[in-house]
Amino acid sequence: MQRACGVGAGLWLASHAVLPAALSLRTTRAPVLSLLAVTAVLGVSAVLLRPLRGGPTWLGAGTAWAAAAVVPLSGLAVMPWLPPEAWRTYANWWPGATQVVVAALVVRRHWPAALAAELASATLITGAVLAAGVPDPWAWITALDQPALLWFSASVGARVLFDRTGREVERYEAAAARAAAEEAAAAARARSAAQRRADLDLWAVPLLRRVAAADPADDAGWAQLPRAALGVGRGLRDDLRARALLDEEVRTRLRAARARGCTVDVVDDRAVRGDDEEFLAGVRRVLAAVLPACADGTVTLRLPPEGRVATLAVEATPATTSAVAWALGARLPAHLAVDVDVDAVGGSLWAQLRTR
């Protein structure tokens, strides 16, 4: 579409500016002015049509008004230097050729400058025709202003159509985005429900069977049940409280860390859960990297209400804390930054993750 518009504009300028100006050099009394006018029209048209070649669509107001001034100035360089009988021929090329400038200004949202150019051109044509005293002057004026009426109205119509089409596209894209988000949310809920059922089958059901079969007289076996119940409860709460921080790798390493005796909590307290999947993916990678280093103590990863940051707190032995600090520094994703405060002697670590 852009190439077709560019080719059309080029053909119009060649057939309505360059060729007529070249063929009418003997007709005009100021051939140099005519050639300068053609050069100016071609240059301004090339600048205004840059979006067809991938350039920016924004155009400054000063540039727009300067471009608009080329339209009546071209008329001053051509029309007064032609004999009146040549005004309604291609020797008087400027009323049609300069409409590319007008159309480009309208489409690029500078219709006041385009309208001012058309009014100035109409004033020039009217004054020249009336001063020449030709018979039936208003027929001459109407004929010479016809390109301006056609191009300006068509350009305004095209701009309105583009705006309406843009609004419809935005509406359809927004509806598609909402549908995709709803579908993704439904899929996430389905995966979460399936995961919870799998966790129940894998962990809760065997635990309940152990409880049913346990003998209170067996002190060692009976003492292990509360710890096992806490681990199962935390695993089930993970999916309810921090689904965005879980994937298969994180779930597996969470279970392994808890089986080693480490207390791990993942919490999502964000007030608004927006489009931050890249950040969450990085946090999941960090969590998967540090969990194998957790052999004891307490580890808490939390997304605070303000979002876009994550905090990691570790209270453990100095060996575990040092291992977590090393994993955090060695496996940090490139798009994340981290602030770390480590007390290696006391066995505590606090870190804040954020997007760079």
N, C-alpha and C positions, 0 to 999 in steps of 0.2 A: 504493500500500500504506500509506504513512504517513497520507495523508488518510483512508483507510478506518478505520484504527485510531483516529485522532483523532475522527472522527465517531462511531464506536462508543463510545468512552469518554465523549464528551459526552452521547450518548443514555442511556447507563447512569446517569450521574450525575443527569441530569435526571429520569429515571423512578424512580430508587432513592434519591435524596437530596432534591432540591429539591421535587419534587411531593409525596412522602409527608410531608416535614417541614411543608410549608405546610398540607396537609390535616389534619394531626394536632395543630395548635396548640391546639385545644380539648381534646384528650385528655391532653396532658402538663401536669404541674403547674409546669413551668419552660419556657415557650415561648421566653424570651429565650436560655436556654442552648442550646436546640435550634437556634435560628437561628444562634447563634454557632458551634455545631458544624458546621452546614452550610457556613457561610462558610469555616471553617478547612479543611474537607475539600476544598471547591472550590479554594481558593487553593493548598493543597499539591499537589493533583492537577495544577493548571495548571503549577506549577513543575516537577514531575517529568515531565510530558509534553512539555516544551519540545523534546526531540529530534524529536518528530513535526512540529514547525514549523521544523526546520532548526537548532535550537540544539545546543550541545555535549552529548555523551553523558556526559562525565566528571561525577561528583557527589562532593563531599567527604563524608567520613565524618560530620562534625558535622551537616551538612545532612541526611544520610540518617537519622541517629538522631532528629533533631528531627522529621522527617517521620513516622517510625515512631511517635513518641509521640502523634501526633494520633489514631491509630486507637483505642487504649484510652481516651484522654481524651474522644473523641467518645462512646464508650459510657458513660462516667461522666456526661456531660452529657445523655444521652437516657434510658437504660434505667432507672435508679433512680427517675425521675420519672414513669414510666408505670405504670398498673395492670398486674398480672401477666397479666391476660387479653389485654392489648394487645401483649405481648412477641412473640407469634407472628403479628403483623400488620405491615403496612407502617408503622405508627406507630413501630415499633422499627426504623428504617431503617438504622442505622449498621453492623450486621454485614455487609450486602451492599455498601452504597455505599462504604465505606472500602477495599474490596478493590482498587479502582483504584490506591490508594496502595501497597498491598502488591505488586501485580503490577509496578508501575513500579519499585519498589525492587529486586525480584528481577531484572528484565530489565536494570537498570542496575548489576548485580553487587554489590548490597548485601543479599544474602539473609540474613545474620545479623540485620540490623536488622528485616527483614520477618518473620523467624521470631519474633524477640522480640515484635514487635507482635501477632502471632497468638497467642502464648502468653499475653501479658498480657490480650488480649481473651477468650481461653478461660477464664482465671482469673476475670475479672470476671463472665462469663456464669455460670460454675459457682457462684460465691459468691452471686450474686443469686438464682438459681433455688433453690439449697438453702436460702437464708435465707427465701425466700417460702413454702416448704413446699407447693409445688404437687404434685399426685399424679403419679406416674411421672416424677420429675425428670430422669432420664437421657435419656428420650425428648425432653424439652424442650431439654436441653443439646446433644444430638446434632443436633437440628433447627436450633438457633440457631448452632451451629458449622459447619454444612454449607457455607455460602459460603466460609469460611476454608479448609476442607479442599480444596474444588474449585479455588479461585483460586490458592492457594499451590502445589499440586501441578502445576496447568496452567502456571503461570508458570515453575516450575523446568524443566518439560519443554520449554517454549518457549526458555528460555535455553540449555539443552543443545543443542537443535536449531540455534539460531543459531550457537553456538560450533562445532558440527560442520560446519555449512554454510560458516562462515567459513574453517575449516581446509581444506575441500575446494576452496573458491574460491582460496585462497592456493596450494594445491598445483597446481591447474590453471593459474593465472597464472604460477607459476614454471616449469612445464613449457612453457607457451607462450613465455615469455621465453627459455628455453634453446633451444627450437626456432627462434625468430626469430634468436637470436644465431648459432646454427649455420648457419642459412640465409644470414645476412649474411656470415659468415666464408667460407662456400663461394662466395658471389657475389664477395666481395673477392678470393679466390684465383683465381677464374675471370677476373675483370677483370685481375688482375695478370699471369696467364699470357698473356692476350691482348695486354696491353700489352707484355710482354717480346717476344712474337713479332713485334708490330708494330715495336718498336724494332730488333729484329734485322734485319727486312726493310728498315727505313728507313735504319739507320745501319751496322750491322755488315756486312751483305752488300755494300753498295757499298764499304766500306772494304777488305774482303777482295779485292774485284775490283781496287781500286786497287793493293793490295799485289801481287797477282798480275801486274798489268800494269806495275808500276813498273820503271823502269830505274835500277839503282844508280848508273849514270854521271850521271844527272840529279840533281845535288846539291840543287838547290832543291826539286824534287818529293819526293825521297827524305827530306829533312829535315822535311817537313811530316807525314809518316806517323806518327811517334811521338806528336806532339801530337794528331793526329786520333784515334789509338788510345786515348790517355788520355781524351779527351772521350767516346768511345763507351763505354769501360769505366766511367767515372763515371756515365753515364746508365743503364747496366744495373744498377750497384750501387745506384742510388737506389731502384729498385723493390724490391730485396732488403732494404735496410737501413732505409728510411724510407718505406714505402708510405703510412703515415698522414699524411705531410706533402705528399703529391702529389695534385694534380688536373690536369685538362687545361691550365688556365691556368698553373699552376706548372711543369708539364713543358715547355710551350712557352717560357716565359721562362727556364727553366734552360738549354735548348738555345741560346737566343739569347745569353744572357750568356756561355756557354762559347765560342760562336762568336766573340764579341768579344775573347776572350783572357782572360776572368776564370776563375779556378779556384774552383768552387763545390762544396761538400760539404754534404749533408743527412744527418744521422745520428739514429736513434732508439734510444737506449740504455735506455729505460724497462724496469725490472724487472717491473712489473705494468702491463699495458695494459688499463685499465678503461674505464668509461663517462665519457669526457671529450671527447666529440665537439665540444661547443661551443668548448672551449678550442683544440682542434686546428684547427677551422675558422677561428678568429681568427688562429692562427699561419700558416695557409696564406695568409690575406689579407695578412698582414704580409710574408711571403716574396714573394708576387706583386707587392707594392708596391715592395719595395726592389731586386729583381733588375734592373729596367730601368735603375737608377742605377749598376749595377756594370759598369764598363768595363775594369777591370784589377784586378790583385791577387788576393787570396784571401778568400773568404767562406765561413764555416762556420756553419750553423744546426744546433743539437743539442738533443735532448730528453734530459736527464740521467736517471740511474737512478731518482731519487726521484719524477719525474713532476710534473705540474701547473705546471712552469716550462719555459721554453725559453731558450736562450742564443744570441746572434748575435755572431759575431766577424768583424771586417773588418780586413784588412791590405792597404792600397792607397795610391794617391796621395792627397794632401790633397783634390783635387777630388772624387774618387770617394767618399772618406770623408764629406765634407760633404754630397754628394748623398744618400748613404744615410741620414745622420742626419736630413736634412730630410724624406725620404720616410717614415722611421720615425715622426717626430712628426706629420706631416700625415695619414697614412693609418692611424693606430692605431685598431683597433676599440674601441667604447665599453666593452666588458666586459673589456678587458685593461688592465693597468698596465705601465709599462716604467721600468726604471732604466738610464740610459745614461751611459757614460764615454767621452768623445771626446777624442782627441789630434789636432786638426786639422793641426797642424804636422807631426807624425810620420806622420800618415796611418793611424791605428788607431782602431777603435771596438769597444767591448764593451757589449752590452745584455742585460738579462734581462727576459723577458716573463713575466707571471703574471696570474692571474685577480684582478679587483678584489675 
